[in-house]
Amino acid sequence: MSYAVVLGEALVDLLETERDGELIYRQAIGGAPLNVAVGATMLGGEVRYVGSLGNDTLGDRTAAFLRQTGVGTASTIRVPVPTTLAVTTFEGAEPTFEFYGEPPSYSLVRPDDIDREMVAGASVLYAGSIALMREPFQSAARAAWSVPGPLRVFDPNVRPKLLPDAAAVTALRDLVEGYFATADMVKLSSADAEVLWKGATPAAAAERILKLGARAAVVTCGAKGAFVAAADGTAMLPAPSVTAVDATGAGDSVMGALVRRLLADGLPADLAGWQRYVTFALAVAGLVCERHGGAVAMPTQEELTARWGALV
């Protein structure tokens, strides 16, 4: 059976909400790569998650959640630090994150923790997000990315709060562009593109990513949909109309859905194939936006069909 390997952070989101006129914080298991792993698994894919979890109660809850959802955790390690927290505030449905915990519990996977044989046997390898900004995880991810075999997919998942100045933006751009050059598919948001390339449009960002060497680029644009670029052309695809209550994890659900399609059907041969994959992924994200929370909002195929009917 084909499987995906997902590298990256797990953490706990503290999501600001209001109850009885008082601001409170609701706990939710998250982290973009964890969301991707859960999203692809809920849709029927097999995923093996490579990450580090704190040795506290929140780490225990995260490990139990991964097991309950069916994500493979044989390559997940426990580390003697508290679980990183992401305090999440909102403008409408759009989240902003502040991170707490030093060293980050998610950043402590080492190169020696990478099972190269497992990576080589995977159909898809995902890397990306904020774990790449810290050692030793950065070196571990590079070690996994260098293993030949799987399709490589990447998401920079830019967090402006972790980029205090222009030098930090430049360092991140240099880091992620190295991955773009050898990726089969890059997924990023229009907000990511604006930060990485000084206000770049989705079309300009996608063009740059393909010129660097990636085979396809998907730029999500919130309620507007997604811009898709492949070697034979580009297209702007609309998002389904929904009443969003929480966009936390929406972009990750797009990547999770794309990973699921790559596992099932392989790499698309052309733009038309990518359009089918992204149409499916936008339907998944639409349903996620109608729910609260990140990983816990990821739908099953049955829930997707119940909401949208038969999908390509």
C-alpha positions in Angstrom: 0.0 0.0 0.0 1.3 3.4 -0.9 1.9 5.8 2.0 3.1 9.4 2.6 5.7 10.6 5.1 4.9 13.9 6.7 7.7 15.9 8.4 7.1 18.9 10.7 5.6 20.4 13.8 2.9 19.4 16.2 1.8 21.9 18.8 -1.3 23.0 20.7 -3.3 26.0 19.5 -5.0 28.2 22.1 -7.8 29.6 20.0 -9.4 32.9 21.2 -13.1 32.8 21.4 -15.9 34.5 23.4 -18.2 32.8 25.9 -20.8 34.7 28.0 -19.2 38.0 27.1 -15.7 36.8 28.2 -12.6 36.1 26.1 -11.4 32.5 26.6 -8.9 30.2 24.9 -10.1 26.9 23.5 -7.4 24.2 23.2 -6.9 22.4 19.9 -4.2 20.1 18.6 -2.5 21.6 15.6 0.6 22.5 13.7 0.5 22.7 9.9 2.3 19.4 9.2 0.2 17.5 11.8 -2.9 19.0 10.2 -1.7 17.7 6.8 -1.1 14.3 8.2 -4.5 14.1 9.8 -6.2 15.6 6.7 -4.8 13.0 4.3 -5.5 10.2 6.8 -9.1 11.2 7.3 -9.6 11.1 3.6 -8.4 7.5 3.4 -4.7 7.8 2.9 -1.9 6.1 4.9 0.4 8.6 6.5 3.5 8.2 8.7 4.2 11.3 10.8 7.8 12.3 11.7 7.9 14.8 14.4 8.8 15.4 18.1 6.2 15.7 20.9 6.7 17.2 24.4 6.7 14.8 27.3 3.9 16.6 29.1 0.1 16.1 29.3 -0.4 18.0 26.0 2.1 15.8 24.3 0.3 12.7 25.6 -3.0 14.1 24.2 -1.4 14.8 20.8 0.0 11.3 20.6 -3.3 9.8 21.6 -5.1 11.9 19.0 -2.7 10.8 16.2 -3.3 7.2 17.1 -7.1 7.6 17.2 -7.2 9.2 13.8 -5.0 6.5 12.3 -1.8 8.5 11.6 1.3 6.3 11.8 3.5 7.3 14.8 6.3 4.8 14.8 8.7 7.5 13.7 7.3 10.1 16.1 9.6 10.8 19.1 9.0 12.2 22.6 11.3 14.9 23.9 11.9 16.3 27.5 10.4 19.8 27.0 6.9 21.2 27.3 4.6 21.3 24.3 4.8 24.5 22.2 1.7 26.7 22.4 0.4 28.8 19.6 -1.9 31.5 20.9 -4.3 32.2 18.1 -6.4 35.4 17.6 -8.7 36.2 14.8 -9.8 38.9 12.4 -13.1 37.5 11.2 -12.2 33.8 10.4 -8.6 34.5 9.7 -6.1 33.4 12.4 -2.9 35.1 13.7 -0.4 33.1 15.7 2.0 33.9 18.6 4.3 31.0 19.6 5.4 30.1 23.1 8.0 27.6 24.3 11.8 27.5 24.1 13.2 25.3 22.7 10.2 24.5 20.6 9.1 21.0 21.3 8.5 20.4 17.6 12.1 21.2 16.5 14.0 18.4 18.2 14.0 15.7 15.5 17.6 14.9 14.5 19.0 13.5 11.2 19.7 10.2 13.0 15.9 10.0 13.8 15.1 9.8 10.0 14.3 6.3 8.8 15.8 6.6 5.3 14.4 3.2 4.2 10.9 4.4 5.2 11.3 7.6 3.3 12.6 5.8 0.2 9.6 3.5 0.2 7.1 6.4 0.4 5.0 7.5 -2.5 4.9 11.1 -1.2 7.1 13.1 1.1 5.9 16.3 2.7 8.1 19.0 4.3 7.7 22.6 5.2 6.4 25.0 7.8 8.1 26.6 10.9 9.9 23.5 12.1 12.4 24.0 9.2 13.5 27.3 10.8 15.1 25.6 13.7 17.9 23.0 14.3 18.2 20.1 14.6 14.9 19.7 12.6 16.3 21.7 9.7 19.1 19.2 9.2 16.7 16.3 9.7 14.4 17.6 7.0 17.2 18.0 4.6 18.4 14.5 5.2 14.9 13.2 4.4 14.4 15.4 1.4 17.7 14.1 -0.1 16.4 10.5 -0.1 15.4 9.5 -3.7 12.1 7.9 -4.4 9.0 9.7 -3.3 7.2 12.6 -4.9 8.2 15.7 -2.9 5.6 18.3 -1.8 6.4 21.5 0.1 4.6 24.3 1.9 6.5 27.2 3.4 3.6 28.1 5.8 5.1 31.5 6.5 4.4 32.9 10.0 5.2 36.7 10.0 5.4 36.8 13.8 8.6 34.6 13.5 10.2 37.0 11.0 11.3 40.1 13.0 13.2 41.9 10.2 14.1 41.9 6.6 17.2 39.7 7.2 14.9 37.0 8.7 12.6 37.2 5.6 15.7 36.8 3.3 17.0 33.8 5.3 13.6 32.1 5.1 13.3 32.9 1.4 16.7 31.4 0.7 15.8 28.3 2.7 12.4 27.6 1.1 13.6 28.3 -2.4 16.2 25.5 -2.0 13.2 23.2 -1.5 11.2 24.7 -4.3 14.0 23.8 -6.8 13.5 20.1 -6.3 9.8 19.9 -5.4 7.2 18.1 -7.5 4.5 20.4 -6.1 4.6 23.6 -3.9 1.5 24.8 -2.1 1.5 28.2 -0.4 -0.9 31.0 0.4 -1.2 34.3 -1.3 -0.1 35.8 2.1 3.0 33.7 2.1 3.8 34.9 -1.4 3.5 38.5 -0.4 5.9 38.1 2.5 8.5 36.0 0.6 8.6 38.2 -2.5 7.6 41.7 -1.4 4.0 41.8 -2.4 4.1 39.3 -5.2 0.8 38.3 -6.8 -0.2 34.6 -6.9 0.7 34.5 -10.6 4.1 36.1 -10.1 4.9 33.7 -7.2 3.8 30.6 -9.1 6.0 31.7 -12.1 9.0 32.1 -9.8 8.4 28.8 -8.2 8.3 27.0 -11.5 11.3 28.8 -12.8 13.2 27.6 -9.7 12.5 24.0 -10.7 9.2 22.9 -9.1 6.8 20.9 -11.4 3.6 22.6 -10.2 2.6 25.4 -7.9 -0.7 25.9 -6.0 -1.3 29.3 -4.5 -4.4 29.4 -2.2 -6.3 32.7 -2.1 -8.8 32.3 0.7 -12.4 32.7 -0.3 -11.3 33.5 -3.9 -10.0 30.0 -4.5 -6.6 29.0 -5.8 -4.2 29.8 -8.6 -2.6 26.7 -10.2 0.4 26.6 -12.4 2.0 23.7 -14.3 4.4 23.4 -17.2 1.6 23.7 -19.8 -0.3 26.6 -18.3 -2.1 28.3 -15.4 -5.7 28.6 -14.1 -7.6 30.4 -11.3 -10.1 28.0 -9.7 -13.0 29.3 -7.6 -13.6 28.2 -4.0 -17.0 26.8 -3.1 -19.2 29.3 -1.3 -19.3 28.8 2.4 -20.0 30.7 5.6 -16.6 30.5 7.3 -16.4 30.3 11.0 -12.7 29.4 11.4 -10.1 29.2 8.7 -7.5 27.6 11.0 -6.1 24.6 9.1 -7.9 25.4 5.8 -4.6 25.7 3.9 -3.3 22.6 5.5 -6.5 20.7 4.5 -5.7 21.7 0.9 -2.3 20.1 1.2 -3.7 17.1 3.0 -6.2 16.6 0.1 -3.5 17.0 -2.5 -1.4 14.4 -0.7 -4.3 12.1 -0.7 -4.9 12.5 -4.4 -1.2 12.0 -5.1 -1.3 8.8 -3.1 -4.3 7.5 -5.0 -3.6 8.6 -8.5 0.0 9.8 -8.8 1.5 12.9 -10.3 -0.8 14.7 -12.8 0.4 14.8 -16.3 -0.8 18.3 -17.1 -2.6 21.4 -15.9 -6.0 19.7 -16.4 -5.0 17.0 -13.9 -3.9 19.5 -11.3 -7.1 21.4 -11.7 -9.1 18.2 -10.8 -6.9 17.7 -7.8 -7.2 21.3 -6.6 -11.0 21.4 -7.2 -11.2 18.5 -4.8 -8.9 20.1 -2.3 -10.9 23.4 -2.3 -14.0 21.4 -1.5 -12.2 19.9 1.5 -11.1 23.3 2.6 -14.6 24.8 2.3 -15.9 22.1 4.7 -13.1 22.7 7.1 -13.9 26.5 7.2 -17.4 25.7 8.3 -16.0 24.0 11.4 -14.0 25.1 14.5 -10.4 24.0 15.1 -7.5 22.8 13.0 -6.8 19.0 13.0 -10.2 18.2 14.5 -12.0 19.9 11.6 -10.5 17.6 8.9 -13.3 15.7 7.2 -13.7 12.1 6.1 -14.5 11.2 2.4 -18.1 10.4 3.6 -18.5 13.8 5.2 -17.2 15.4 2.1 -19.6 13.6 -0.1 -22.5 14.4 2.2 -21.7 18.1 2.0 -20.8 18.5 -1.7 -22.0 15.4 -3.5 -19.8 13.3 -5.8 -16.5 15.0 -6.4 -13.8 14.2 -9.1 
